[in-house]
Amino acid sequence: MKTKFCAYCQTEAATLYRIQTQREGKSWVFVCEGCCIKAKTQPGYRYGGTWQGYRH
Ligand SMILES: [Zn+2]
């Protein structure tokens, strides 16, 4: 299984969420579930899909 590190809290996870907030501007970041939930309250939040390590 492949893993990635959350762009916000650096936690290693097999499932990450591709998101964008005002903080990222026009670039996308991969974050863990907890950070994704927090990011939903941020201005400019956009969801761009889920990344799952076991599919690759
Ligand atoms: Zn995180």
N, CA, C, O and the ligand as a Tripos MOL2 file, in Angstrom:
@<TRIPOS>MOLECULE
protein
  225   223    57     0     0
PROTEIN
NO_CHARGES

@<TRIPOS>ATOM
      1 N           0.8360   -1.1980    0.0000 N.3       1 MET1
      2 CA          0.0000    0.0000    0.0000 C.3       1 MET1
      3 C           0.8770    1.2570    0.0000 C.2       1 MET1
      4 O           1.8550    1.3570    0.7410 O.2       1 MET1
      5 N           0.5070    2.1810   -0.8270 N.am      2 LYS2
      6 CA          1.2420    3.4450   -0.8810 C.3       2 LYS2
      7 C           0.6440    4.4390    0.1030 C.2       2 LYS2
      8 O          -0.5580    4.4220    0.3690 O.2       2 LYS2
      9 N           1.4810    5.2870    0.6280 N.am      3 THR3
     10 CA          0.9910    6.3340    1.5200 C.3       3 THR3
     11 C           1.5590    7.6780    1.0680 C.2       3 THR3
     12 O           2.5300    7.7510    0.3150 O.2       3 THR3
     13 N           0.9240    8.7230    1.5530 N.am      4 LYS4
     14 CA          1.4020   10.0830    1.3180 C.3       4 LYS4
     15 C           1.3600   10.8010    2.6550 C.2       4 LYS4
     16 O           0.7240   10.3410    3.6020 O.2       4 LYS4
     17 N           2.0420   11.9270    2.7190 N.am      5 PHE5
     18 CA          2.0150   12.7290    3.9320 C.3       5 PHE5
     19 C           1.0690   13.9110    3.7560 C.2       5 PHE5
     20 O           1.0380   14.5720    2.7180 O.2       5 PHE5
     21 N           0.3110   14.1440    4.8010 N.am      6 CYS6
     22 CA         -0.6080   15.2810    4.8120 C.3       6 CYS6
     23 C           0.1820   16.5750    4.6780 C.2       6 CYS6
     24 O           1.1820   16.7640    5.3700 O.2       6 CYS6
     25 N          -0.2500   17.4550    3.8070 N.am      7 ALA7
     26 CA          0.4650   18.7200    3.5740 C.3       7 ALA7
     27 C           0.3870   19.6640    4.7690 C.2       7 ALA7
     28 O           1.2150   20.5650    4.8990 O.2       7 ALA7
     29 N          -0.5970   19.4680    5.6400 N.am      8 TYR8
     30 CA         -0.7750   20.3760    6.7840 C.3       8 TYR8
     31 C          -0.1370   19.8470    8.0560 C.2       8 TYR8
     32 O           0.6230   20.5640    8.7080 O.2       8 TYR8
     33 N          -0.4370   18.5900    8.4270 N.am      9 CYS9
     34 CA          0.0440   18.0850    9.7260 C.3       9 CYS9
     35 C           1.1380   17.0270    9.5780 C.2       9 CYS9
     36 O           1.6520   16.5350   10.5830 O.2       9 CYS9
     37 N           1.5070   16.6670    8.3310 N.am     10 GLN10
     38 CA          2.5950   15.7130    8.0460 C.3      10 GLN10
     39 C           2.3130   14.2950    8.5290 C.2      10 GLN10
     40 O           3.2420   13.5050    8.6920 O.2      10 GLN10
     41 N           1.0540   13.9620    8.7570 N.am     11 THR11
     42 CA          0.6860   12.6040    9.1450 C.3      11 THR11
     43 C           0.6860   11.7270    7.8980 C.2      11 THR11
     44 O           0.2150   12.1420    6.8390 O.2      11 THR11
     45 N           1.2170   10.5140    8.0300 N.am     12 GLU12
     46 CA          1.2240    9.5820    6.9140 C.3      12 GLU12
     47 C          -0.1400    8.9010    6.8450 C.2      12 GLU12
     48 O          -0.6510    8.4170    7.8540 O.2      12 GLU12
     49 N          -0.7260    8.8670    5.6480 N.am     13 ALA13
     50 CA         -2.0500    8.2650    5.5020 C.3      13 ALA13
     51 C          -2.1880    7.6050    4.1370 C.2      13 ALA13
     52 O          -1.5470    8.0100    3.1670 O.2      13 ALA13
     53 N          -3.0360    6.5810    4.0780 N.am     14 ALA14
     54 CA         -3.2800    5.8790    2.8220 C.3      14 ALA14
     55 C          -4.4270    6.5060    2.0350 C.2      14 ALA14
     56 O          -4.6040    6.2310    0.8490 O.2      14 ALA14
     57 N          -5.1920    7.3430    2.7030 N.am     15 THR15
     58 CA         -6.2730    8.0560    2.0340 C.3      15 THR15
     59 C          -6.1110    9.5400    2.3110 C.2      15 THR15
     60 O          -6.0990    9.9750    3.4620 O.2      15 THR15
     61 N          -5.9860   10.3030    1.2460 N.am     16 LEU16
     62 CA         -5.8740   11.7460    1.4180 C.3      16 LEU16
     63 C          -6.8690   12.4410    0.5050 C.2      16 LEU16
     64 O          -7.3680   11.8690   -0.4640 O.2      16 LEU16
     65 N          -7.1380   13.6900    0.8470 N.am     17 TYR17
     66 CA         -8.1300   14.4650    0.1120 C.3      17 TYR17
     67 C          -7.4450   15.6100   -0.6120 C.2      17 TYR17
     68 O          -6.6610   16.3630   -0.0340 O.2      17 TYR17
     69 N          -7.7610   15.7150   -1.8840 N.am     18 ARG18
     70 CA         -7.1690   16.7630   -2.7010 C.3      18 ARG18
     71 C          -8.0300   18.0060   -2.5220 C.2      18 ARG18
     72 O          -9.1920   18.0350   -2.9250 O.2      18 ARG18
     73 N          -7.4550   19.0070   -1.9230 N.am     19 ILE19
     74 CA         -8.2360   20.2090   -1.6350 C.3      19 ILE19
     75 C          -7.4580   21.4810   -1.9690 C.2      19 ILE19
     76 O          -6.2580   21.4610   -2.2460 O.2      19 ILE19
     77 N          -8.1870   22.5640   -1.9300 N.am     20 GLN20
     78 CA         -7.6320   23.8780   -2.2040 C.3      20 GLN20
     79 C          -8.3340   24.8670   -1.2720 C.2      20 GLN20
     80 O          -9.5550   24.8190   -1.1210 O.2      20 GLN20
     81 N          -7.5720   25.7500   -0.6560 N.am     21 THR21
     82 CA         -8.1770   26.8430    0.1160 C.3      21 THR21
     83 C          -7.5020   28.1330   -0.3190 C.2      21 THR21
     84 O          -6.5780   28.1200   -1.1320 O.2      21 THR21
     85 N          -7.9640   29.2250    0.2200 N.am     22 GLN22
     86 CA         -7.3800   30.5260   -0.1050 C.3      22 GLN22
     87 C          -5.8740   30.5460    0.1890 C.2      22 GLN22
     88 O          -5.1040   31.2180   -0.4960 O.2      22 GLN22
     89 N          -5.4740   29.7960    1.2210 N.am     23 ARG23
     90 CA         -4.0810   29.6850    1.6410 C.3      23 ARG23
     91 C          -3.1960   29.0980    0.5290 C.2      23 ARG23
     92 O          -2.0420   29.4990    0.3760 O.2      23 ARG23
     93 N          -3.7340   28.1620   -0.2340 N.am     24 GLU24
     94 CA         -2.9670   27.5350   -1.3160 C.3      24 GLU24
     95 C          -3.0040   28.3510   -2.6000 C.2      24 GLU24
     96 O          -2.1580   28.1910   -3.4790 O.2      24 GLU24
     97 N          -3.9940   29.2250   -2.6930 N.am     25 GLY25
     98 CA         -4.1410   29.9720   -3.9370 C.3      25 GLY25
     99 C          -4.6150   29.0560   -5.0390 C.2      25 GLY25
    100 O          -5.6780   28.4460   -4.9260 O.2      25 GLY25
    101 N          -3.8330   28.9500   -6.1160 N.am     26 LYS26
    102 CA         -4.2750   28.1610   -7.2630 C.3      26 LYS26
    103 C          -3.7170   26.7390   -7.2590 C.2      26 LYS26
    104 O          -4.0250   25.9590   -8.1600 O.2      26 LYS26
    105 N          -2.9090   26.3910   -6.2680 N.am     27 SER27
    106 CA         -2.3530   25.0400   -6.2400 C.3      27 SER27
    107 C          -3.1800   24.1360   -5.3270 C.2      27 SER27
    108 O          -3.8890   24.6000   -4.4350 O.2      27 SER27
    109 N          -3.0650   22.8240   -5.5820 N.am     28 TRP28
    110 CA         -3.8080   21.8400   -4.7980 C.3      28 TRP28
    111 C          -2.8840   21.1720   -3.7940 C.2      28 TRP28
    112 O          -1.6860   21.0200   -4.0370 O.2      28 TRP28
    113 N          -3.4590   20.7710   -2.6520 N.am     29 VAL29
    114 CA         -2.6750   20.0380   -1.6510 C.3      29 VAL29
    115 C          -3.4270   18.7700   -1.2620 C.2      29 VAL29
    116 O          -4.6520   18.7010   -1.3620 O.2      29 VAL29
    117 N          -2.6690   17.7690   -0.8150 N.am     30 PHE30
    118 CA         -3.2620   16.5330   -0.3110 C.3      30 PHE30
    119 C          -3.2000   16.5600    1.2090 C.2      30 PHE30
    120 O          -2.1290   16.7280    1.7920 O.2      30 PHE30
    121 N          -4.3570   16.3940    1.8460 N.am     31 VAL31
    122 CA         -4.4070   16.4300    3.3060 C.3      31 VAL31
    123 C          -5.1660   15.2250    3.8550 C.2      31 VAL31
    124 O          -5.9270   14.5730    3.1400 O.2      31 VAL31
    125 N          -4.9410   14.9420    5.1400 N.am     32 CYS32
    126 CA         -5.6210   13.8290    5.7970 C.3      32 CYS32
    127 C          -7.0790   14.1960    6.0840 C.2      32 CYS32
    128 O          -7.5030   15.3340    5.8810 O.2      32 CYS32
    129 N          -7.8250   13.2130    6.5570 N.am     33 GLU33
    130 CA         -9.2520   13.4280    6.7950 C.3      33 GLU33
    131 C          -9.5040   14.5510    7.8120 C.2      33 GLU33
    132 O         -10.3660   15.4060    7.6080 O.2      33 GLU33
    133 N          -8.7390   14.5320    8.9070 N.am     34 GLY34
    134 CA         -8.9240   15.5480    9.9490 C.3      34 GLY34
    135 C          -8.6890   16.9550    9.4300 C.2      34 GLY34
    136 O          -9.4520   17.8700    9.7400 O.2      34 GLY34
    137 N          -7.6370   17.1320    8.6430 N.am     35 CYS35
    138 CA         -7.3220   18.4490    8.0950 C.3      35 CYS35
    139 C          -8.3260   18.8460    7.0210 C.2      35 CYS35
    140 O          -8.6220   20.0290    6.8500 O.2      35 CYS35
    141 N          -8.8470   17.8630    6.3010 N.am     36 CYS36
    142 CA         -9.8660   18.1370    5.2870 C.3      36 CYS36
    143 C         -11.1200   18.7110    5.9430 C.2      36 CYS36
    144 O         -11.7200   19.6610    5.4400 O.2      36 CYS36
    145 N         -11.5080   18.1170    7.0790 N.am     37 ILE37
    146 CA        -12.6920   18.5900    7.7990 C.3      37 ILE37
    147 C         -12.4870   20.0230    8.2810 C.2      37 ILE37
    148 O         -13.3910   20.8550    8.2020 O.2      37 ILE37
    149 N         -11.2740   20.2980    8.7860 N.am     38 LYS38
    150 CA        -10.9680   21.6580    9.2480 C.3      38 LYS38
    151 C         -10.9520   22.6390    8.0800 C.2      38 LYS38
    152 O         -11.4170   23.7720    8.2030 O.2      38 LYS38
    153 N         -10.4090   22.1910    6.9390 N.am     39 ALA39
    154 CA        -10.2780   23.0660    5.7770 C.3      39 ALA39
    155 C         -11.6330   23.4900    5.2070 C.2      39 ALA39
    156 O         -11.7480   24.5240    4.5490 O.2      39 ALA39
    157 N         -12.6500   22.6770    5.4710 N.am     40 LYS40
    158 CA        -13.9950   22.9980    4.9630 C.3      40 LYS40
    159 C         -14.5230   24.3110    5.5120 C.2      40 LYS40
    160 O         -15.3970   24.9410    4.9180 O.2      40 LYS40
    161 N         -13.9770   24.7190    6.6630 N.am     41 THR41
    162 CA        -14.4220   25.9750    7.2670 C.3      41 THR41
    163 C         -13.6090   27.1620    6.7570 C.2      41 THR41
    164 O         -13.9230   28.3110    7.0700 O.2      41 THR41
    165 N         -12.5560   26.8860    5.9660 N.am     42 GLN42
    166 CA        -11.6930   27.9630    5.4830 C.3      42 GLN42
    167 C         -12.2890   28.6230    4.2410 C.2      42 GLN42
    168 O         -12.9980   27.9810    3.4670 O.2      42 GLN42
    169 N         -11.9900   29.9260    4.0580 N.am     43 PRO43
    170 CA        -12.4710   30.5890    2.8380 C.3      43 PRO43
    171 C         -11.8050   30.0120    1.5930 C.2      43 PRO43
    172 O         -10.6200   29.6780    1.6120 O.2      43 PRO43
    173 N         -12.5510   29.9000    0.5470 N.am     44 GLY44
    174 CA        -12.0040   29.4300   -0.7200 C.3      44 GLY44
    175 C         -11.8450   27.9210   -0.8110 C.2      44 GLY44
    176 O         -11.1690   27.4300   -1.7140 O.2      44 GLY44
    177 N         -12.4510   27.1770    0.1030 N.am     45 TYR45
    178 CA        -12.3100   25.7220    0.1140 C.3      45 TYR45
    179 C         -12.9110   25.0820   -1.1410 C.2      45 TYR45
    180 O         -14.0360   25.3810   -1.5390 O.2      45 TYR45
    181 N         -12.1230   24.1960   -1.7440 N.am     46 ARG46
    182 CA        -12.6060   23.4070   -2.8790 C.3      46 ARG46
    183 C         -12.1040   21.9840   -2.7100 C.2      46 ARG46
    184 O         -10.9820   21.7580   -2.2560 O.2      46 ARG46
    185 N         -12.9410   21.0330   -3.0800 N.am     47 TYR47
    186 CA        -12.5870   19.6170   -2.9850 C.3      47 TYR47
    187 C         -12.3120   19.0780   -4.3810 C.2      47 TYR47
    188 O         -13.1110   19.2570   -5.3000 O.2      47 TYR47
    189 N         -11.1640   18.4150   -4.5260 N.am     48 GLY48
    190 CA        -10.7750   17.9710   -5.8690 C.3      48 GLY48
    191 C         -10.6560   16.4660   -6.0090 C.2      48 GLY48
    192 O         -10.0710   15.9910   -6.9830 O.2      48 GLY48
    193 N         -11.1930   15.6950   -5.0620 N.am     49 GLY49
    194 CA        -11.1430   14.2480   -5.1900 C.3      49 GLY49
    195 C         -10.3830   13.6000   -4.0510 C.2      49 GLY49
    196 O          -9.7390   14.2690   -3.2430 O.2      49 GLY49
    197 N         -10.4760   12.2840   -4.0080 N.am     50 THR50
    198 CA         -9.8240   11.5040   -2.9560 C.3      50 THR50
    199 C          -8.6880   10.6910   -3.5580 C.2      50 THR50
    200 O          -8.8280   10.1420   -4.6510 O.2      50 THR50
    201 N          -7.5720   10.6120   -2.8600 N.am     51 TRP51
    202 CA         -6.4320    9.7960   -3.2830 C.3      51 TRP51
    203 C          -6.3510    8.5890   -2.3570 C.2      51 TRP51
    204 O          -6.2880    8.7350   -1.1360 O.2      51 TRP51
    205 N          -6.3540    7.4000   -2.9440 N.am     52 GLN52
    206 CA         -6.2650    6.1900   -2.1210 C.3      52 GLN52
    207 C          -5.0950    5.3420   -2.5780 C.2      52 GLN52
    208 O          -5.0220    4.9260   -3.7340 O.2      52 GLN52
    209 N          -4.1800    5.0940   -1.6540 N.am     53 GLY53
    210 CA         -2.9350    4.4010   -1.9630 C.3      53 GLY53
    211 C          -3.1130    2.9950   -2.5000 C.2      53 GLY53
    212 O          -2.3250    2.5430   -3.3300 O.2      53 GLY53
    213 N          -4.1340    2.3010   -2.0380 N.am     54 TYR54
    214 CA         -4.2760    0.9070   -2.4390 C.3      54 TYR54
    215 C          -4.7140    0.7220   -3.8870 C.2      54 TYR54
    216 O          -4.6450   -0.3840   -4.4240 O.2      54 TYR54
    217 N          -5.1580    1.7940   -4.5110 N.am     55 ARG55
    218 CA         -5.5740    1.6950   -5.9150 C.3      55 ARG55
    219 C          -4.3950    1.8040   -6.8810 C.2      55 ARG55
    220 O          -4.5470    1.5790   -8.0810 O.2      55 ARG55
    221 N          -3.2190    2.1520   -6.3520 N.am     56 HIS56
    222 CA         -2.0780    2.4010   -7.2360 C.3      56 HIS56
    223 C          -1.0060    1.3480   -7.0990 C.2      56 HIS56
    224 O           0.0190    1.4190   -7.7770 O.2      56 HIS56
    225 ZN         -3.4780   16.3870    8.3100 Zn       57 ZN57
@<TRIPOS>BOND
     1     1     2 1
     2     2     3 1
     3     3     4 2
     4     3     5 am
     5     5     6 1
     6     6     7 1
     7     7     8 2
     8     7     9 am
     9     9    10 1
    10    10    11 1
    11    11    12 2
    12    11    13 am
    13    13    14 1
    14    14    15 1
    15    15    16 2
    16    15    17 am
    17    17    18 1
    18    18    19 1
    19    19    20 2
    20    19    21 am
    21    21    22 1
    22    22    23 1
    23    23    24 2
    24    23    25 am
    25    25    26 1
    26    26    27 1
    27    27    28 2
    28    27    29 am
    29    29    30 1
    30    30    31 1
    31    31    32 2
    32    31    33 am
    33    33    34 1
    34    34    35 1
    35    35    36 2
    36    35    37 am
    37    37    38 1
    38    38    39 1
    39    39    40 2
    40    39    41 am
    41    41    42 1
    42    42    43 1
    43    43    44 2
    44    43    45 am
    45    45    46 1
    46    46    47 1
    47    47    48 2
    48    47    49 am
    49    49    50 1
    50    50    51 1
    51    51    52 2
    52    51    53 am
    53    53    54 1
    54    54    55 1
    55    55    56 2
    56    55    57 am
    57    57    58 1
    58    58    59 1
    59    59    60 2
    60    59    61 am
    61    61    62 1
    62    62    63 1
    63    63    64 2
    64    63    65 am
    65    65    66 1
    66    66    67 1
    67    67    68 2
    68    67    69 am
    69    69    70 1
    70    70    71 1
    71    71    72 2
    72    71    73 am
    73    73    74 1
    74    74    75 1
    75    75    76 2
    76    75    77 am
    77    77    78 1
    78    78    79 1
    79    79    80 2
    80    79    81 am
    81    81    82 1
    82    82    83 1
    83    83    84 2
    84    83    85 am
    85    85    86 1
    86    86    87 1
    87    87    88 2
    88    87    89 am
    89    89    90 1
    90    90    91 1
    91    91    92 2
    92    91    93 am
    93    93    94 1
    94    94    95 1
    95    95    96 2
    96    95    97 am
    97    97    98 1
    98    98    99 1
    99    99   100 2
   100    99   101 am
   101   101   102 1
   102   102   103 1
   103   103   104 2
   104   103   105 am
   105   105   106 1
   106   106   107 1
   107   107   108 2
   108   107   109 am
   109   109   110 1
   110   110   111 1
   111   111   112 2
   112   111   113 am
   113   113   114 1
   114   114   115 1
   115   115   116 2
   116   115   117 am
   117   117   118 1
   118   118   119 1
   119   119   120 2
   120   119   121 am
   121   121   122 1
   122   122   123 1
   123   123   124 2
   124   123   125 am
   125   125   126 1
   126   126   127 1
   127   127   128 2
   128   127   129 am
   129   129   130 1
   130   130   131 1
   131   131   132 2
   132   131   133 am
   133   133   134 1
   134   134   135 1
   135   135   136 2
   136   135   137 am
   137   137   138 1
   138   138   139 1
   139   139   140 2
   140   139   141 am
   141   141   142 1
   142   142   143 1
   143   143   144 2
   144   143   145 am
   145   145   146 1
   146   146   147 1
   147   147   148 2
   148   147   149 am
   149   149   150 1
   150   150   151 1
   151   151   152 2
   152   151   153 am
   153   153   154 1
   154   154   155 1
   155   155   156 2
   156   155   157 am
   157   157   158 1
   158   158   159 1
   159   159   160 2
   160   159   161 am
   161   161   162 1
   162   162   163 1
   163   163   164 2
   164   163   165 am
   165   165   166 1
   166   166   167 1
   167   167   168 2
   168   167   169 am
   169   169   170 1
   170   170   171 1
   171   171   172 2
   172   171   173 am
   173   173   174 1
   174   174   175 1
   175   175   176 2
   176   175   177 am
   177   177   178 1
   178   178   179 1
   179   179   180 2
   180   179   181 am
   181   181   182 1
   182   182   183 1
   183   183   184 2
   184   183   185 am
   185   185   186 1
   186   186   187 1
   187   187   188 2
   188   187   189 am
   189   189   190 1
   190   190   191 1
   191   191   192 2
   192   191   193 am
   193   193   194 1
   194   194   195 1
   195   195   196 2
   196   195   197 am
   197   197   198 1
   198   198   199 1
   199   199   200 2
   200   199   201 am
   201   201   202 1
   202   202   203 1
   203   203   204 2
   204   203   205 am
   205   205   206 1
   206   206   207 1
   207   207   208 2
   208   207   209 am
   209   209   210 1
   210   210   211 1
   211   211   212 2
   212   211   213 am
   213   213   214 1
   214   214   215 1
   215   215   216 2
   216   215   217 am
   217   217   218 1
   218   218   219 1
   219   219   220 2
   220   219   221 am
   221   221   222 1
   222   222   223 1
   223   223   224 2
@<TRIPOS>SUBSTRUCTURE
     1 MET1         2 RESIDUE 1 A MET
     2 LYS2         6 RESIDUE 1 A LYS
     3 THR3        10 RESIDUE 1 A THR
     4 LYS4        14 RESIDUE 1 A LYS
     5 PHE5        18 RESIDUE 1 A PHE
     6 CYS6        22 RESIDUE 1 A CYS
     7 ALA7        26 RESIDUE 1 A ALA
     8 TYR8        30 RESIDUE 1 A TYR
     9 CYS9        34 RESIDUE 1 A CYS
    10 GLN10       38 RESIDUE 1 A GLN
    11 THR11       42 RESIDUE 1 A THR
    12 GLU12       46 RESIDUE 1 A GLU
    13 ALA13       50 RESIDUE 1 A ALA
    14 ALA14       54 RESIDUE 1 A ALA
    15 THR15       58 RESIDUE 1 A THR
    16 LEU16       62 RESIDUE 1 A LEU
    17 TYR17       66 RESIDUE 1 A TYR
    18 ARG18       70 RESIDUE 1 A ARG
    19 ILE19       74 RESIDUE 1 A ILE
    20 GLN20       78 RESIDUE 1 A GLN
    21 THR21       82 RESIDUE 1 A THR
    22 GLN22       86 RESIDUE 1 A GLN
    23 ARG23       90 RESIDUE 1 A ARG
    24 GLU24       94 RESIDUE 1 A GLU
    25 GLY25       98 RESIDUE 1 A GLY
    26 LYS26      102 RESIDUE 1 A LYS
    27 SER27      106 RESIDUE 1 A SER
    28 TRP28      110 RESIDUE 1 A TRP
    29 VAL29      114 RESIDUE 1 A VAL
    30 PHE30      118 RESIDUE 1 A PHE
    31 VAL31      122 RESIDUE 1 A VAL
    32 CYS32      126 RESIDUE 1 A CYS
    33 GLU33      130 RESIDUE 1 A GLU
    34 GLY34      134 RESIDUE 1 A GLY
    35 CYS35      138 RESIDUE 1 A CYS
    36 CYS36      142 RESIDUE 1 A CYS
    37 ILE37      146 RESIDUE 1 A ILE
    38 LYS38      150 RESIDUE 1 A LYS
    39 ALA39      154 RESIDUE 1 A ALA
    40 LYS40      158 RESIDUE 1 A LYS
    41 THR41      162 RESIDUE 1 A THR
    42 GLN42      166 RESIDUE 1 A GLN
    43 PRO43      170 RESIDUE 1 A PRO
    44 GLY44      174 RESIDUE 1 A GLY
    45 TYR45      178 RESIDUE 1 A TYR
    46 ARG46      182 RESIDUE 1 A ARG
    47 TYR47      186 RESIDUE 1 A TYR
    48 GLY48      190 RESIDUE 1 A GLY
    49 GLY49      194 RESIDUE 1 A GLY
    50 THR50      198 RESIDUE 1 A THR
    51 TRP51      202 RESIDUE 1 A TRP
    52 GLN52      206 RESIDUE 1 A GLN
    53 GLY53      210 RESIDUE 1 A GLY
    54 TYR54      214 RESIDUE 1 A TYR
    55 ARG55      218 RESIDUE 1 A ARG
    56 HIS56      222 RESIDUE 1 A HIS
    57 ZN57       225 GROUP 0 **** ****
